[in-house]
């Protein structure tokens, strides 16, 4: 293993809402790092996930040793958001002037918004806020791309592929294939590999 982390520990947050596959995405990234010799701690927080509540995973990746699973406030290096308002929520607590963001632009409206009790901000406004709260932000519609593959759940794997394309972490296609092959049925590996590559192409 080469110590190629730009920060040690490297603090990554993957955030979304229930049903988007946030937990699988975080476990895949974590296992990819472990496979290459890094030490990874993962801390997860869940809202009302069965009703589309917030789900957030903290990954702390180190070449030197273990870390607390809960990263300090204001210390995230990268935020991967599967839902745009979740990016705002995370950046409010864990963002800093140097944080980078990868964000799916497709909103998932809460029950309160659907019922008319709350108002979901305009997409343009959310993008403006995220840019103001980060050093670098990239946006894409993984939901659309995932639907083209047959299921919106592939958006989580596309987000992992997008993260790989940033070169922030050593995340090769080979490492992904080795990890995902152990987590899903053999018949679904090929489409997940495709989703990973699509995610990479969204950033390249």
C-alpha positions in Angstrom: 0.0 0.0 0.0 1.3 3.5 -0.9 0.3 6.3 1.5 -1.4 8.4 -1.1 -4.1 10.0 1.0 -4.0 13.8 0.7 -5.1 13.9 4.4 -4.8 11.3 7.1 -7.4 10.5 8.2 -9.4 11.3 5.1 -12.9 12.2 6.2 -15.7 11.3 3.7 -19.4 11.7 4.3 -22.0 9.9 2.1 -25.4 11.3 2.7 -28.9 10.6 1.3 -32.3 9.5 2.3 -33.8 6.2 3.1 -34.1 3.9 0.1 -31.3 5.4 -1.9 -28.7 2.7 -1.0 -26.5 5.0 1.1 -25.4 2.3 3.4 -24.3 -0.1 0.6 -22.4 2.8 -1.0 -20.5 3.5 2.2 -19.7 -0.2 2.8 -18.5 -0.6 -0.8 -16.1 2.4 -0.5 -14.9 1.3 2.9 -14.2 -2.3 1.7 -12.4 -1.0 -1.3 -10.1 1.0 1.0 -9.6 -2.0 3.4 -8.9 -4.2 0.4 -5.9 -2.0 -0.4 -4.6 -2.0 3.2 -6.1 1.1 4.7 -7.9 1.2 8.0 -11.5 2.4 7.8 -14.0 3.3 10.5 -17.6 3.9 9.6 -20.2 5.7 11.7 -23.8 5.9 10.5 -26.8 7.9 11.6 -30.4 7.2 10.5 -33.5 9.3 10.5 -36.8 7.7 9.6 -35.2 5.8 6.8 -38.2 3.8 5.9 -40.0 7.1 5.2 -37.3 8.8 3.3 -35.5 10.2 6.3 -31.9 11.3 6.4 -29.2 8.7 6.3 -25.5 9.7 6.7 -22.4 7.6 6.8 -19.0 8.9 8.1 -16.0 7.2 6.7 -12.6 7.9 8.2 -9.8 6.4 6.1 -6.2 6.2 7.4 -2.9 4.6 6.5 -1.7 4.9 10.1 -4.4 3.7 12.5 -8.0 3.6 13.6 -10.1 6.7 14.2 -13.3 7.6 16.0 -16.2 6.7 13.8 -17.7 10.2 14.3 -15.7 12.9 12.6 -15.3 16.3 14.3 -17.6 19.0 13.1 -16.3 21.1 10.3 -13.7 18.5 9.2 -15.1 16.7 6.2 -12.8 16.5 3.1 -15.5 15.2 0.8 -19.3 15.0 0.8 -21.1 12.7 -1.6 -24.8 13.6 -1.5 -27.3 11.3 -3.1 -30.0 14.0 -2.5 -29.3 17.7 -2.9 -30.9 19.0 0.4 -28.9 16.4 2.3 -25.7 18.1 1.0 -26.8 21.4 2.6 -27.7 19.6 5.8 -24.2 17.9 6.0 -22.3 21.0 5.0 -23.9 23.0 7.7 -22.3 20.8 10.4 -19.2 19.3 8.7 -18.3 21.6 5.9 -15.3 24.0 5.8 -13.7 26.3 3.2 -11.8 23.4 1.6 -14.5 20.7 1.5 -15.4 19.1 -1.9 -18.8 18.0 -2.9 -20.3 15.5 -5.3 -24.1 16.0 -5.6 -27.0 14.2 -7.3 -29.3 17.0 -8.4 -32.6 14.9 -8.3 -34.6 15.9 -5.2 -36.6 13.5 -3.1 -39.3 15.5 -1.4 -40.3 14.7 2.2 -43.8 14.0 3.4 -44.0 17.5 4.7 -43.3 19.0 1.2 -45.8 16.6 -0.5 -48.5 17.5 2.0 -47.8 21.2 1.5 -46.5 21.9 5.1 -43.0 22.6 3.8 -41.4 24.1 0.7 -38.6 22.5 -1.1 -36.1 25.1 -2.4 -35.6 25.6 -6.1 -32.8 23.5 -7.6 -30.9 26.5 -8.8 -30.9 27.9 -5.2 -29.6 24.7 -3.7 -26.8 24.6 -6.2 -25.9 28.2 -5.4 -25.8 27.4 -1.7 -23.7 24.3 -2.1 -21.2 26.2 -4.2 -21.0 28.9 -1.6 -20.4 26.3 1.1 -17.6 24.4 -0.6 -14.3 24.8 -2.4 -15.3 22.6 -5.3 -18.7 21.1 -6.2 -19.7 18.9 -9.0 -23.4 18.1 -9.9 -25.0 15.3 -11.9 -28.3 13.5 -12.2 -27.4 10.0 -11.2 -31.1 9.2 -10.9 -31.7 9.8 -14.6 -28.7 7.7 -15.5 -29.7 5.0 -13.2 -33.2 4.9 -14.6 -31.6 4.4 -18.0 -30.0 1.2 -16.6 -33.4 0.0 -15.3 -33.5 1.0 -11.6 -33.0 4.3 -9.7 -31.1 2.4 -7.0 -28.0 2.2 -9.2 -27.6 5.9 -8.5 -25.7 5.0 -5.3 -23.1 3.0 -7.3 -22.8 5.7 -9.9 -22.0 8.1 -7.0 -19.2 5.7 -5.9 -17.9 5.8 -9.5 -18.0 9.6 -9.6 -16.0 9.6 -6.3 -13.5 7.3 -7.9 -13.1 9.6 -10.9 -12.1 12.5 -8.6 -8.9 10.6 -7.7 -9.3 11.7 -4.1 -9.0 8.1 -3.1 -7.5 5.0 -4.7 -10.6 3.4 -6.1 -9.9 1.3 -9.2 -12.5 -0.5 -11.2 -10.7 -3.8 -10.3 -11.0 -3.1 -6.6 -14.7 -2.2 -7.1 -15.3 -5.5 -8.9 -13.6 -7.5 -6.2 -15.7 -5.9 -3.5 -19.1 -5.7 -5.2 -18.8 -9.4 -6.3 -18.9 -10.4 -2.6 -21.9 -8.2 -1.8 -24.5 -9.0 -4.5 -25.7 -12.0 -6.6 -23.4 -12.9 -9.5 -26.1 -12.1 -12.0 -26.1 -8.4 -10.9 -22.4 -7.8 -11.0 -22.2 -6.7 -14.6 -24.9 -4.0 -14.4 -23.2 -2.7 -11.2 -19.9 -2.5 -13.0 -21.7 -0.5 -15.8 -23.2 1.8 -13.2 -19.7 2.4 -11.7 -18.3 3.3 -15.1 -21.2 5.6 -15.9 -20.6 7.4 -12.6 -16.9 7.8 -13.5 -17.9 9.3 -16.9 -20.1 11.8 -15.2 -17.0 13.4 -13.7 -14.4 12.9 -16.4 
